[in-house]
Amino acid sequence: AQKITQTQPGMFVQEKEAVTLDCTYDTSDQSYGLFWYKQPSSGEMIFLIYQGSYDEQNATEGRYSLNFQKARKSANLVISASQLGDSAMYFCAMRENSGYSTLTFGKGTMLLVSP
Amino acid sequence: EPEVTQTPSHQVTQMGQEVILRCVPISNHLYFYWYRQILGQKVEFLVSFYNNEISEKSEIFDDQFSVERPDGSNFTLKIRSTKLEDSAMYFCASSEATGTNYGYTFGSGTRLTVV
């Protein structure tokens, strides 16, 4: 079974609007971390936001917030007031508590922001 | 802000040749990783390295691959005899610890093209 599922291969949004990128995960660990990374066309991986499994509050970082619904095992990224520079690939990833806890990625969502 | 440095940014090599991809992790980080991303696909774990030895590796990381930390700062990935299917973006990452609240810092990647 996929550990991280991103069901939206592509999303379109108009500048200044908000957009939600979906992520569901699968783990039997009680302790885990969820991460979102942005990959622009230049290729680098940029960390955006982190949510711990025991965090009661949803994480926020500037225009990024994470809608964490633990019972549903979802960790959706919300980008408010989209900007043209937000056009990129977005990856959801999880780090579990087992072993050396490598980071497991979803397949990504390509976001295009139009003027 | 500390960063992970990867060289070269692009490498073109002939099939069957050996390549060495280089990385300088963040200086106080203890855990090092290589990931790869075939064009248009998800980011896949290759290997993790701690205390001068491999701690975990994926099925992708076969006998053609090796990693080394030849001195106190560099972390290298060697592919002994490259194949066309090794063409990908290779990311080095480092992490301060293995806890679920520790994310990775990724380098900018090396785009390897095997011809």
HADDOCK unambig.tbl for C-alpha pairs under 7 A between the chains (distance, minus, plus):
assign (segid A and resid 31 and name CA) (segid B and resid 100 and name CA) 6.93 0.50 0.50
assign (segid A and resid 32 and name CA) (segid B and resid 100 and name CA) 5.09 0.50 0.50
assign (segid A and resid 33 and name CA) (segid B and resid 100 and name CA) 4.86 0.50 0.50
assign (segid A and resid 33 and name CA) (segid B and resid 101 and name CA) 5.53 0.50 0.50
assign (segid A and resid 43 and name CA) (segid B and resid 108 and name CA) 6.81 0.50 0.50
assign (segid A and resid 44 and name CA) (segid B and resid 107 and name CA) 6.91 0.50 0.50
assign (segid A and resid 44 and name CA) (segid B and resid 108 and name CA) 4.37 0.50 0.50
assign (segid A and resid 44 and name CA) (segid B and resid 109 and name CA) 6.24 0.50 0.50
assign (segid A and resid 45 and name CA) (segid B and resid 106 and name CA) 6.07 0.50 0.50
assign (segid A and resid 45 and name CA) (segid B and resid 108 and name CA) 6.76 0.50 0.50
assign (segid A and resid 52 and name CA) (segid B and resid 101 and name CA) 6.24 0.50 0.50
assign (segid A and resid 95 and name CA) (segid B and resid 100 and name CA) 5.42 0.50 0.50
assign (segid A and resid 96 and name CA) (segid B and resid 100 and name CA) 5.91 0.50 0.50
assign (segid A and resid 97 and name CA) (segid B and resid 99 and name CA) 6.88 0.50 0.50
assign (segid A and resid 97 and name CA) (segid B and resid 100 and name CA) 5.90 0.50 0.50
assign (segid A and resid 100 and name CA) (segid B and resid 98 and name CA) 6.05 0.50 0.50
assign (segid A and resid 101 and name CA) (segid B and resid 98 and name CA) 6.21 0.50 0.50
assign (segid A and resid 105 and name CA) (segid B and resid 42 and name CA) 6.87 0.50 0.50
assign (segid A and resid 105 and name CA) (segid B and resid 43 and name CA) 6.11 0.50 0.50
assign (segid A and resid 106 and name CA) (segid B and resid 42 and name CA) 6.51 0.50 0.50
assign (segid A and resid 107 and name CA) (segid B and resid 41 and name CA) 6.57 0.50 0.50
assign (segid A and resid 107 and name CA) (segid B and resid 42 and name CA) 4.58 0.50 0.50
assign (segid A and resid 108 and name CA) (segid B and resid 42 and name CA) 6.82 0.50 0.50
